[in-house]
Amino acid sequence: MKITQVSVFIENTKGRLFNLCELLGRNNIDIKALTLAESPDFGIVRFIVEDSDKTLDIVRKNGYIASIAHIVAVEVSDTPGGLAAVLKVLSDNDIDIKYMYGFVEKASDKALMVFKFADIDKAIGILQNNKVPIVSKETIFKGN
């Protein structure tokens, strides 16, 4: 199951991340997961929100450069070696991971890892064939 993620390019200046997050808050957009990759001059904020199209529209209308990407959220055993087990399945099947980040699912003993793959459909098939639990968008946003 693919999940839509919003990626926003921001300048690496004081207050810029606050400005983005404050904009989302003013527009009642709840961030479920977020990661920030930075360099000395700029950063890329990637996040999962319930309505990615609305979010994309809002950030673009407010002068941000933003795009959509499709990612996969996978349940990982929250024990030593849990992530390694999932990575082994992907490695053994030559799946190219572009990036990943983690977050914790509420009311669960599992961690969630978000993956961006070079070939998302192939990765989903391999994960399913190896019984690696893939998390739906509905699961991430349950209770909202």
C-alpha positions in Angstrom: 0.0 0.0 0.0 1.4 3.3 -1.1 1.2 6.3 1.1 1.6 9.9 -0.2 4.2 12.0 1.4 4.8 15.7 1.0 8.3 17.0 0.5 9.1 20.7 1.0 12.3 22.5 0.1 13.2 25.1 2.7 16.1 27.4 3.2 18.4 26.5 6.1 17.7 29.7 8.0 16.5 30.5 11.5 12.8 30.1 11.9 12.1 28.6 8.5 11.0 25.2 9.8 8.9 27.0 12.4 7.2 29.1 9.7 6.3 25.9 7.7 5.0 24.0 10.7 3.1 27.1 11.9 1.5 27.4 8.5 0.4 23.8 8.6 -1.0 24.2 12.1 -3.0 27.3 11.2 -4.6 25.3 8.4 -5.4 22.4 10.7 -3.0 20.0 9.1 -1.8 17.3 11.5 1.7 15.9 10.9 1.9 12.2 11.7 5.6 11.7 10.7 8.4 14.1 9.8 12.0 14.0 8.8 14.4 16.8 7.9 17.4 16.3 5.7 19.7 19.4 5.7 22.7 20.9 4.1 24.4 24.2 5.0 22.1 26.1 2.7 18.8 24.2 2.4 16.7 21.4 3.8 14.1 19.0 2.6 11.2 18.4 5.1 9.3 15.2 4.4 6.1 14.5 6.2 3.0 12.4 6.2 -0.3 14.2 6.6 -3.9 13.0 6.0 -4.7 15.2 3.1 -1.5 15.5 1.0 -3.2 17.3 -1.9 -4.6 20.1 0.4 -1.2 20.4 2.1 0.7 20.6 -1.2 -1.7 23.3 -2.4 -1.3 25.3 0.8 2.5 25.2 1.0 2.8 26.1 -2.7 0.4 29.0 -2.4 2.6 30.3 0.5 5.8 30.3 -1.6 7.3 26.9 -0.9 8.7 24.5 -3.4 7.0 21.2 -2.7 6.3 17.8 -4.3 4.6 14.5 -3.7 6.3 11.2 -3.4 4.9 7.7 -2.8 6.4 5.8 0.2 5.7 2.6 2.1 5.2 2.3 5.8 6.2 -1.0 7.3 5.7 -2.5 10.8 9.0 -3.5 12.3 9.4 -5.5 15.5 10.6 -3.0 18.2 13.3 -5.4 19.3 17.1 -5.7 18.6 17.4 -6.9 15.0 13.9 -6.0 14.0 14.9 -3.5 11.4 17.7 -5.7 10.2 15.3 -8.5 9.5 13.2 -6.2 7.2 16.4 -4.8 5.5 17.6 -8.4 4.9 14.5 -9.2 2.9 15.0 -6.0 0.8 18.7 -6.6 0.4 18.2 -10.3 -0.6 15.8 -9.1 -3.3 17.9 -6.3 -4.7 15.5 -3.5 -3.6 17.1 -0.1 -3.8 16.2 2.1 -0.8 16.4 5.8 -1.6 15.8 6.9 2.0 13.9 5.9 5.1 12.9 7.2 8.5 11.0 5.9 11.5 8.2 6.8 13.8 6.2 5.1 16.5 2.6 4.0 16.1 0.4 5.0 19.0 -1.0 2.1 21.2 1.3 -0.5 19.6 4.5 -2.3 20.5 5.7 -1.9 16.9 7.8 0.8 15.3 7.0 2.1 11.9 9.6 2.6 9.2 8.9 4.7 6.1 10.7 3.7 2.9 11.2 5.4 -0.4 12.1 2.8 -3.0 13.5 3.1 -6.5 10.8 0.5 -7.6 7.9 0.8 -5.2 5.6 -1.8 -6.7 8.4 -4.4 -6.8 9.2 -3.6 -3.1 5.6 -3.9 -2.1 5.3 -7.3 -3.7 8.5 -8.6 -2.1 7.5 -7.3 1.4 4.0 -8.9 1.0 5.6 -12.2 -0.2 7.8 -12.2 2.9 4.9 -11.4 5.2 6.4 -8.1 6.3 3.4 -6.0 7.5 2.7 -3.0 5.4 0.8 -0.3 7.1 -2.1 1.6 5.4 -2.7 5.3 5.5 -5.9 4.5 7.4 -3.9 2.8 10.2 -1.6 5.7 10.6 -4.5 8.1 10.9 -6.8 6.0 13.0 -8.2 7.9 16.0 -8.2 11.3 14.3 
